[in-house]
Amino acid sequence: MKQAILDTDTVSFFFRGNDKVTDKISNYLTEYEQLNISVVTYYEILNGLLYKDAKKQLSKFLEFAKYNKIMPLTVLSAKKSANIYADLRKTGKVISHNDVLIAGIAITNNLVLITNNTNHFKRIKELEIDKWTE
């Protein structure tokens, strides 16, 4: 199994107790010590929980984040993301900036992106994706 990075939707499925995602994460953790999430996913989850004033869920997420790796947005991943977004604009197949940033981080770190949002991410040719909800 190649190292992976979890998209925001996969983290949400995990916290909602999705059995398939929970099992895949458990299997992944037997091979690797921690999960990877992007700083963009960290922002998206944190923003949603703060908006909902979900204190209990926020506490659980912050604990989760402490034990896993938050992958930063670097100059290299920002350049990759900018190139991806420009290409998508040229073909009229634009996806959100957040998704493009997550993809850039995954590609520059040679990680498989675990997402349920395959419709958007499959537009990025060099991005390797997998779906843990099936």
JOWOMO-V976129 format. One line per field, one symbol per residue. ss: DSSP state (@ for helix, = for strand, . for the rest). Layout:
ss->???
//
This chain:
ss->...===.@@@@@@@@...@@@@@@@@@@@@@....===@@@@@@@@@@@@@@..@@@@@@@@@@@@@.===...@@@@@@@@@@@@@@@@@.....@@@@@@@@@@@@...===...@@@@.......==....
//
